[in-house]
Amino acid sequence: MGAKVEVGDRAVGDGEPCYFVAEIGINHNGSLDLAKKLIAAAGLAGCDAVKFQKRTPELAVPPSQRMVVRETPWGQMTYMDYRRKVEFGRDEYREIDRFAKDSKIAWFASCWDEQSVDFMEQFSPPCYKIASACLTDEGLLRRHKAAGRPLILSTGMSSVAQIDHAVEVLGGSELMLMHCTSTYPAKPEELNLAAIGTLKSRYGLPVGYSGHEVGLSTTVAAAVLGACMIERHITLDRAMWGSDQAASVEPHGFARLVRDIRTAASAMGDGVKRVYDSEKPLIEKLRRVK
């Protein structure tokens, strides 16, 4: 029996159906209406959960980036002001919580600072995702662990030594890893999908895949190679404004991704070579020597 983690009412891990997460992240561009449309689209595509990102801009934005001026759909503004504009607060997340429950889809978040974990606790999420960028933040890791919820650790831009330390800090049986390459979009030759097996062997934990590539075929391959959780960014339109849109999947593509991975799982079988009843008439028809 392989390693498993309970996420809400679902077991995730070896031998379980793949768990699909639609990463909304900041693709809502600060619009609650757009966020709700993305939740609905994820549900229709067959996803199990949606994920947001939660930051306290005063804590999460590096000082060197705060006053950098950038173009946005709302005109020129500093990066700090932009981060504040796209950040949801209590009222928005209360509505997201209500809408997701009505839509019968789980939701959780990646928290980029300890204050954001404190904020999210009021919604009793089924788990937390720790972003690749936060893997080396030991204080944040310990705050996540103290929450006592299942944790998903993304491993992009991280060395084996760094992952070793993060896994040691987080410990426990309620931990799973996500193989990831943190480029947006990621090149196929840099996805290194074989590392899914490497992580499983090294840590004995459930391992999923968080993809930032363009296209779907490599994500299907990740599931075939043993990824028990699949996460891709979702968008209504890849041409929309935003840094993550180009590496995102539109709703019809997400539905196709879920369908293809489910089909691939059913095609894997049990590994026992056998003659199927459907083949037997062909033995009589086509074999000269029986």
N, C-alpha and C positions, 0 to 999 in steps of 0.2 A: 504494500500500500504506500503510494507516494505522499509527499508533503502536501498539505492543504491548509488554506486559510479561510475562515468564515467571513464573508463580506455581506452583512445584512443577513438575509435568509438564504444565501447561496454559498455553497462550498466551492472554492476556487483552487485548482491544482490538478495534479496528475489524475487522469481517469474521469475528470469532470468536464462537462461541456465548456467550451471557451466562453469567457466572460468578456463582453464588449463594452468599452468605455468610449463615448464620444466626448472628446476634449473641446469644450466651448472656450475655455481659457478667457482671452480678452477679445475673441472674435465678435462679441456683442457690441463692441465699440461704445460701451456706456449706455446702451439702450435696453431697458427692461423688456420692451416689446420684442426686440430682436432676440433677446435671450430666450424668451418664451417660445418663439418660433423655432429656435434651434433645439430646445427641449422636445417640442412636439415632433420635429423632424427626426430626431434621434430615436424616439419611441417608435415611430412608424417604420424606421429602418431595422428595428429589431434589437436595438442596443439594450443592455442591462442597466447602464448608468450614464450620467453626464457628469463632467467635471469642470469646475471653475478654478480661477486663480484668485487668491486673496492676499493683498499687500497692505501694509501701512506705509504709505509713500515716504513719510519722514524717516522711517527705519530701513525700508527696503531699497530705496534709490541711492546709489553711490553718490557721495558728495560731488565727485567730479562730473557727474551727469546732470545735476539738478538744474543748472542754469543754461544748459545747452538748448538753443532755440531750434525748433523743428517745425516743418510744415505738417498741419493736421487738417482734417475736414472742417475744423472750426477756425481755421486761420493759423497764423504763426503763434506759437506759445512755447514757454520753457518746458523741458521734459517733465519737471516736477508738476507743473500745472496740468500737463497732459495726463500724467498718472493719476492725479486727483480726479480729473474729469471722467475717466473710464472706470473708476473704482466704485463698486456697489457698496452701499451701507446697509444698516439694519433693515430698513423698510423694504429695500429691493430684495434682500435675501429672504425676508419673511414671505414675500410674494412668490419668489422662486421655490421656496420650501412648499408652499401651498400648491402651486401649479404642478410641481414634480410629483407630489403625492397624488393629486387628482389624475395625473397622467400615468400613474403606476410605474414610475421609473425612479431608480435611486439617484441621489446626487451627493457629491462631496467636493472637496477643494484641495488644491495645493496651497499651503500657507507658507509665505516667504519670510515671515518673522514671527517671533514668539507671541506678540500681541494679537496677530491674526489667528493663531491657534486658540487663544483665549476667546476671541470674538466668535469663532466657528463652533465652539463647544456648546453654545446656546441652542444649536440646531441638532445636536446629537447625531453627527454624521456616521454612516456605517464604517468609515475608514478615513484615513488621510493618505494623500500622495505627497511624497517629499520630492521636490523637483531636483533634477540633476545639478542645477546651479547651487543648491543648498546642501549637497551631500557632505561637504567639508565643514559645515556650520554645526559644531558639536553642541552648542547651547540650544539651537533649534531642534537638533535631533533629540536631545534629552527632554525638551518640552513636549515634543510629539509622543515620546515614550510615556511620559507622565500622564498623558491623557487617557492611556489605557485602551486605546482602540487599535484595530488591525492597521498595519502600516504597509504602504507600497513605496519602495525606494527605487527611484530612477537612477541609472548608472551612467548616463552620458557624460562625456568630457572628464571621466574619472579613471584613475589608474587602479590596478588590482590592490595595491597597498591602501589606497584611499577607501576603496570599497570594503576591504578587510576591516578597517577601523570603524567605518560606519556601521557595519553589521555587528561588530563587537559592542558598540555603544547601544544600538537598538535592541540587540539580543532577542530572546523569547521566541515563541513558536508562532506568534501572530505577525509574521513578517514575510513579505514576498518582494522579489526584485523585478525590475523591468530593464531588459536590455534596450539600449538606446544609443543613437548617434545624434548629438545635439547640434546639427547643422540644419538650417531652414532655407531651402529644402536640402535633404541629404543626398549625396551621390550614391547610386546603387553599389558601386565598388567600395564604398566606405561603410556599408551597413553591417558587414561582418556578422551575418546571421548565425554562423557556426558558434559564436560566443554564447548563444542561448544554452547550448549543451555544456559549454565550459562553466557557466555560472551555476547551472544545476548540479554539476558534479562537484564543484568546489564548495558550495555552501549548503547543499541539501535542502534548499528552499524552493517553493514554487517560483517559476520565472515566466514573466510575460514579455511583451514587446510593445514599446512605444515608438511608433514610426513617424518620421518627418519627411519621408520621400514623396516624390510625385508618382502617382500610379498606385495600383492595388496588388499587382502580382507578387511583389516581394513581401507584402504583408501576409498574403495567403501562405507563402513559403515559410514565413516565421511561425505560423500556426502549425503547419505540417512538421516543422522541426521541434515542436514541443511547447511553444508559447501558450500558456494557459489563460492569459489575459491579453487582449488586443486593445490598444488605445491609438486612435488617430484623431487629429483635429477635425472638427466639422464646421462647415460654413454653408450659407445659402448660395454664395456666389464667390468663386475663387478670385474674381476681379475686384471684389470689395476692398476698401482701404484697410490696411493693417499688416503688420509684419509677419503674422502667422497664416495669412489667407492663402498664399501660394502653395504652402505645404499641407493644406487642408483638403478634405473630401466633401463634395457636395452631397445632398441627401440621397439622390438616386445612386450615386457611387457607393455610399455607405451601405445602402440596402443590398447592392450587389456584392460588396465585400462580406457582409454577414452571411448571405446566401452561399457564396463560394466556399467560405471557410467551413460552414456547416456541412456542405456537400463533401468537401475534402475529408472531414472527420468521419463521415459515414463510409467513405471509400477506403479508409485505412484498414479496416478489418482487424482480425486478431492475430494475424501472422501465420496461422496454420494453413498449409497448402492443402486444398481439397478440390474435388470435382463437384460442381454445383448441379442441382437437378436440371437447371436450365441448359446445361451443357450436354446432358446425356443423349438427347435426340440427335445432336450433331456428331456424337461418337458413332452412332449407327449410320448416319448419313455420309460422313466424310472420311472415316478411317477404313482403310483397306485391310490393315493388319490390326487386330484387336488383342 
